[in-house]
């Protein structure tokens, strides 16, 4: 028993000590009778509360609910998710650990049901405004919504009952009702505003507040009338040891004293009793910079005053804590005031340019992008600046003007403004790319942002028209390149006529401006030719040439694109260019390879794609993503730099399509090569990547029906080895790749499409592929089974592979000319007579064995020479060889002597 219960003087205290654990036991402390110092009611009553398991678990539910509510107030979805997990865990403890107490109570706590209902409302509200959420909240919201919806299925009836009557009293124990009332009171207190205006006069408000403060101070006195107790009431109390803490003033007393000393005032009204109090004064609220007057009330607005204010605002751009949007608004207000005073268009242009620059400087981080509202504001201001410049052609805008030569005030002299409209357009274009990079490519937000591209292209084209009249040659080349970079990856359907229609790679998304009526190719040619002849920098000319080659290859002009890039010799100096230009070069090479494949030039397509595809880093070389960190040694700074170089998603080339085309070309080249060089094909290997895919398939213990793209290619190659071109064709035409991601309600699904349907004219591509499969299957069949036949009929081969006889005749004649096939034509019978001059299989194996043994002996001798400088049987063998030669010479001399004697 505790020492506080040993001195109990009454029988009631002893009986209370032996009562149930759920009762509340109160222990009062006392002091000696003489010179007694009495405690206040708060310090006098020391309560020890013993709670049941159910009450403890219920209090835990209350704490979790309160934590979730606090997280909802600051819209922290991650903390709400963590609180939801804790709430579910607390409810589980409530149902399991308090089971002995709540066996008869099967209802769920109302506070728990209320928390689930409020969570549903919060998640729905956040989901509707998810476009404005931060990156972390937007990432954590979908999992929370899915888990909450799944979890609430077990409580649908309780939640529906709560929504029908949310104001009903909670049922359950007294502790549950008290907790619910306490929570409701806390919510009411938090929802109240501290300075909410009312319709009562200010004097009445002051009196009302004063009465409340007086009553509050009266009720918080240290010693109340109830503290004066008789000695009989204090005899049964327990003696408390006097320590230093007894004489200290607690926190509640300090706050109470501050409340008594605090005076309540209403702004704008003075109390009659406080008129003589000289220390009291009303402090007005501090004005923000937005409400602060830009000019004095009676100041005369002149050029000098406006320029001074402009310089003052511009000097705040680099300071810490400066609100750049607010600074832009202030510059706009100064511009409006200058326009009202008619201070000239040059000053208005200068202020508008500084306002646009402040918007561009809105984000401190390099990778961050503008919000939607800020971006739309920026587009409007750039368009407005262009309209002002077009309407005032006498104003010269040049970034090379010295500051002392700038004239924006003297209206009688030529107006000179130190600025560059091309720089603003370039920053606008870069910001648009950054917005696309920071937007989720698999969401509808990306499509919404992509709809701004026609607007950006229209601004660039209007700026191009203005620069052509007022700009320099260098500025014209820079703005031309920006227009080219928005056109080179788009398909110009007007240039695709019905008679010479070409295939276009549909892996690059077609995004055309709605009001574009000119042919893209004509515009590209004119802009690129101007840059070729007028540009003095290598970078602009190189990028323009690569964009031109990409555009030609995209529209199927293989020979023009190939000749243009070969004559430029870029492949010899591209490694000295900057990284974005190297990425553009890689994209152009890949598009050239795809163009060659569409044209049926299988060998050219394979040679073009081999460098990119065989490296295993096609994603990084094309700037379409980064590899996982465990496969690279990048630092965080390098990763940030590489992320800024990424190509927007709508400009991507489908990597699965690229790999499928490369493997298809390798199959059409490698399978006949393997059939013609059965025993030494490793020395004549064309594609190592294709051989690696074949080895992986051959090592597989169980080969089932093909599913992935690589498995289809392997199955087609196996069928081609035996000359079964129909099975090979069926496997290849059934290849499917993932095209893109699409958002369906709340799930992200992969849309798979047959690879050949990604081209603009899939039927033509399939016909070309089928014809190539038939031809290469014919060559493979002849290489494989030529040793079995003495002659082959032309008509039979034509029927087997469903090829016209002239095509079969051409293929066989080419094989004879290149000495791949030892045969001759028998024209009367239209057949091929085979000459079996090649070694048989056994002879080929014997020759290979002899070559390997000879090379092995040479390697051993070379090793022995390097290690010992010679070996014992070498000298013996050499001595025997020399003695043999000498004996031969002696015997020859004796024979010669005998012949001479005879």
Helices and strands as residue ranges (DSSP letters): H 11-17, E 25-30, H 41-44, E 45-48, H 53-73, H 77-96, H 110-128, G 130-132, H 135-151, G 152-155, H 156-164, H 174-191, H 202-219, G 225-227, H 231-235, E 238-239, G 244-247, H 251-261, H 303-314, H 324-340, H 345-360, H 372-391, E 396-398, G 403-405, E 416-418, H 421-437, H 444-450, H 453-470, H 473-485, G 493-495, H 520-534, H 538-554, H 558-568, H 570-573, G 574-576, H 579-598, H 602-614, H 618-621, G 629-631, H 636-644, G 649-651, H 655-676, H 688-699, H 709-721, H 725-733, E 736-744, E 747-754, G 755-758, H 762-785, E 791-793, H 794-801, H 805-817, E 823-826, E 831-834, H 841-868, H 872-901
